[in-house]
Amino acid sequence: MMMMNSESPELNGAITSAIGVLDLQGGVSEHIDHLERLGIRGIRVKKADDFQNLAGLILPGGESTCMSRLLSIFNLDEMIERHFRRGMKIWGTCAGAILLASSVVGESPCLRLIDIEIERNSFGSQMDSFTRKAHIPGMMSEAASLTFIRAPKIKKVGPDVSILLQIDDYIAAAESPEILVTIFHPELTGCLDFHRYFTRKCHLKPRNELKTTIDPSWNNTSWTRLARIGRG
């Protein structure tokens, strides 16, 4: 069993030691697997009580229109905004980045929490998904393959948003002091650097012994130990 990190920051006087993953749709178990590899407790977030004292929240990839509707139906959009205002950091991957954007080309935005313009399905259909090797100094120890699945493109960012990775004519990763957005899926590879970076952005301390970009013990079925698979 992996040990969780015991050092916790405080937000408005409340002790925080965990990062939540929005559990409505998409790659939830994959993110929790990566957090646990870094010694960070990952919590599935599905209802209002699950937000209490989280240091950070990950909005995973999935289908952004479906996720937006579910956020509204269950009033979770209001909960995200409330806890964001009290200091909770947020990371959106792929569909999660779309949910956080202040502007979505041709559509109404959802949460509007980071000043970026994003375009859904910019590379084409699911069949046009791809991987590309890249390196982000200050975040990644070395170059690693990034996985783009029916990905959006960040077209531009506002003055208070920093570009972390630009490839050709699009921005692939960006951040504000409170929010990180990536249009690719680090949780689908053995790369731990992005989860490590977000963990530190949340003022938590990941395990020191895992310093490499790629966790050699990871494989593409590692997340299944955390999946809720029904028994017949």
C-alpha positions as CSV (number, residue, x, y, z in Angstrom):
1,M,0.0,0.0,0.0
2,M,1.3,3.4,-0.9
3,M,1.9,5.8,2.0
4,M,0.3,9.3,1.8
5,N,2.2,12.4,2.6
6,S,1.5,13.7,6.1
7,E,2.6,17.3,5.6
8,S,-0.4,19.5,4.9
9,P,-0.9,23.2,4.1
10,E,-3.7,25.4,5.5
11,L,-6.4,27.2,3.5
12,N,-8.3,29.7,5.6
13,G,-7.4,27.8,8.8
14,A,-8.5,24.4,7.5
15,I,-5.9,21.6,7.2
16,T,-5.7,20.3,3.6
17,S,-3.9,17.2,2.6
18,A,-5.6,15.8,-0.5
19,I,-6.3,16.6,-4.1
20,G,-9.7,15.8,-5.6
21,V,-10.6,14.5,-9.0
22,L,-14.0,15.4,-10.4
23,D,-15.7,12.0,-10.7
24,L,-18.6,12.6,-13.2
25,Q,-17.0,11.2,-16.4
26,G,-13.6,10.7,-17.8
27,G,-10.2,9.5,-16.6
28,V,-10.6,9.6,-12.8
29,S,-8.8,6.4,-11.7
30,E,-5.8,7.3,-13.9
31,H,-5.3,10.6,-12.1
32,I,-5.7,9.1,-8.7
33,D,-3.1,6.4,-9.6
34,H,-0.6,9.1,-10.4
35,L,-1.3,11.1,-7.2
36,E,-0.8,8.0,-5.1
37,R,2.5,7.3,-6.8
38,L,3.6,10.7,-5.4
39,G,2.3,9.9,-1.9
40,I,-0.6,12.3,-2.3
41,R,-4.2,11.3,-1.3
42,G,-6.6,11.5,-4.2
43,I,-10.3,11.8,-3.5
44,R,-13.2,11.2,-5.9
45,V,-15.4,14.3,-6.0
46,K,-19.0,13.8,-6.8
47,K,-21.0,15.9,-4.3
48,A,-20.7,19.0,-2.3
49,D,-19.3,17.4,0.9
50,D,-16.4,16.0,-1.2
51,F,-14.9,19.5,-1.7
52,Q,-14.2,20.1,2.0
53,N,-10.6,21.1,2.7
54,L,-9.2,20.0,-0.7
55,A,-5.9,21.6,-1.6
56,G,-6.6,21.1,-5.3
57,L,-9.0,19.7,-7.8
58,I,-8.4,18.0,-11.1
59,L,-11.0,18.3,-13.9
60,P,-10.2,15.2,-16.0
61,G,-10.5,14.6,-19.7
62,G,-13.8,13.2,-21.0
63,E,-16.6,14.9,-23.0
64,S,-16.8,18.5,-22.1
65,T,-20.5,19.1,-23.1
66,C,-21.6,16.1,-21.0
67,M,-19.5,17.3,-18.0
68,S,-20.7,20.8,-18.3
69,R,-24.4,19.7,-18.1
70,L,-23.7,17.4,-15.1
71,L,-21.9,20.3,-13.3
72,S,-25.0,22.4,-13.8
73,I,-27.6,19.7,-12.9
74,F,-25.9,18.9,-9.6
75,N,-24.8,22.5,-8.8
76,L,-21.2,21.4,-8.7
77,D,-20.2,24.4,-10.9
78,E,-21.2,26.6,-7.9
79,M,-19.2,24.4,-5.5
80,I,-16.1,24.6,-7.7
81,E,-16.3,28.4,-7.9
82,R,-16.9,28.7,-4.1
83,H,-13.9,26.5,-3.2
84,F,-11.7,28.2,-5.9
85,R,-12.4,31.5,-4.2
86,R,-11.3,30.1,-0.8
87,G,-7.9,29.1,-2.3
88,M,-8.3,25.6,-3.9
89,K,-6.1,25.3,-7.0
90,I,-7.5,23.6,-10.2
91,W,-5.9,21.6,-13.0
92,G,-7.9,20.9,-16.2
93,T,-6.8,18.3,-18.7
94,C,-8.3,18.3,-22.2
95,A,-12.1,18.6,-21.5
96,G,-11.2,20.0,-18.1
97,A,-9.3,22.8,-19.8
98,I,-12.4,23.5,-21.9
99,L,-14.6,23.7,-18.8
100,L,-12.2,26.3,-17.2
101,A,-11.8,28.5,-20.2
102,S,-13.2,32.1,-20.3
103,S,-13.9,31.7,-24.0
104,V,-14.8,28.6,-26.1
105,V,-14.8,29.2,-29.9
106,G,-18.4,28.9,-31.2
107,E,-19.9,27.9,-27.8
108,S,-20.8,29.3,-24.4
109,P,-18.1,28.9,-21.8
110,C,-18.7,27.0,-18.5
111,L,-16.7,28.0,-15.5
112,R,-14.7,31.0,-16.9
113,L,-12.0,30.7,-14.3
114,I,-8.9,31.2,-16.5
115,D,-8.4,33.8,-19.2
116,I,-7.9,31.6,-22.3
117,E,-9.6,31.1,-25.6
118,I,-10.0,27.4,-26.5
119,E,-11.4,25.5,-29.5
120,R,-12.9,22.0,-29.1
121,N,-11.9,19.1,-31.3
122,S,-9.3,21.2,-33.1
123,F,-7.3,18.3,-34.5
124,G,-10.3,16.4,-35.9
125,S,-12.1,13.2,-34.7
126,Q,-11.0,10.5,-32.3
127,M,-9.1,8.9,-35.1
128,D,-6.9,11.9,-35.3
129,S,-5.5,11.4,-31.8
130,F,-1.7,11.4,-31.5
131,T,1.3,11.5,-29.3
132,R,4.1,14.0,-29.4
133,K,7.4,14.3,-27.5
134,A,8.0,17.6,-25.7
135,H,9.9,19.1,-22.8
136,I,8.8,21.9,-20.5
137,P,11.8,23.4,-18.6
138,G,11.1,23.9,-14.9
139,M,8.3,21.3,-15.0
140,M,9.7,18.2,-16.7
141,S,13.0,16.5,-15.8
142,E,13.3,15.4,-19.4
143,A,11.4,15.1,-22.7
144,A,8.4,12.7,-22.6
145,S,5.6,11.6,-24.9
146,L,2.4,13.6,-24.5
147,T,-1.0,12.0,-25.4
148,F,-3.5,14.1,-27.4
149,I,-7.0,12.5,-27.7
150,R,-9.6,14.4,-29.7
151,A,-7.8,17.4,-28.2
152,P,-8.7,21.0,-28.2
153,K,-6.3,23.9,-29.0
154,I,-5.7,26.8,-26.7
155,K,-5.7,29.7,-29.2
156,K,-4.7,32.6,-27.0
157,V,-4.2,33.6,-23.4
158,G,-4.9,36.7,-21.4
159,P,-2.2,39.0,-19.8
160,D,-2.3,37.1,-16.4
161,V,-1.8,33.7,-18.0
162,S,1.6,32.2,-18.7
163,I,2.3,29.9,-21.7
164,L,4.1,26.8,-20.6
165,L,4.2,24.9,-23.9
166,Q,3.5,26.1,-27.4
167,I,3.7,23.7,-30.4
168,D,3.3,25.0,-33.9
169,D,0.2,27.3,-34.0
170,Y,-1.3,26.3,-30.7
171,I,-0.7,26.5,-26.9
172,A,-0.7,23.0,-25.3
173,A,-0.2,24.1,-21.6
174,A,-0.7,27.3,-19.7
175,E,-1.2,28.5,-16.2
176,S,-2.3,31.3,-13.9
177,P,-1.3,31.5,-10.3
178,E,-4.4,29.4,-9.3
179,I,-5.0,27.2,-12.4
180,L,-3.1,24.8,-14.7
181,V,-4.5,23.7,-18.0
182,T,-3.1,21.1,-20.4
183,I,-4.8,19.9,-23.6
184,F,-3.1,16.5,-23.4
185,H,-3.3,13.6,-20.9
186,P,-0.3,13.0,-18.6
187,E,-2.4,10.5,-16.6
188,L,-2.3,8.1,-19.6
189,T,1.5,7.7,-19.6
190,G,4.0,7.0,-16.9
191,C,5.0,10.6,-16.7
192,L,4.7,12.0,-13.2
193,D,6.1,15.5,-13.7
194,F,2.8,17.2,-14.4
195,H,1.1,15.7,-11.3
196,R,4.2,16.5,-9.3
197,Y,4.1,20.1,-10.5
198,F,0.4,20.5,-9.7
199,T,0.9,19.0,-6.3
200,R,3.5,21.6,-5.5
201,K,1.2,24.3,-6.9
202,C,-1.2,23.2,-4.3
203,H,1.5,23.6,-1.6
204,L,1.7,19.8,-0.9
205,K,5.0,17.9,-0.9
206,P,5.3,14.8,-3.2
207,R,7.5,11.9,-2.3
208,N,11.1,12.8,-2.7
209,E,12.4,9.4,-3.9
210,L,10.4,9.6,-7.1
211,K,12.4,12.2,-9.0
212,T,12.3,10.7,-12.5
213,T,10.0,11.9,-15.2
214,I,8.7,8.4,-16.0
215,D,7.8,6.0,-13.2
216,P,9.3,2.7,-14.2
217,S,6.7,0.7,-12.3
218,W,3.8,2.2,-14.3
219,N,2.1,0.4,-17.2
220,N,-1.1,1.1,-19.1
221,T,-3.2,-1.1,-16.8
222,S,-1.9,0.3,-13.5
223,W,-5.0,2.4,-13.0
224,T,-7.3,-0.6,-13.1
225,R,-6.5,-1.4,-9.4
226,L,-8.5,1.7,-8.6
227,A,-11.4,1.2,-11.0
228,R,-14.8,0.3,-9.8
229,I,-15.6,-2.8,-11.8
230,G,-18.8,-4.6,-11.0
231,R,-18.9,-8.3,-10.2
232,G,-21.4,-10.6,-11.9
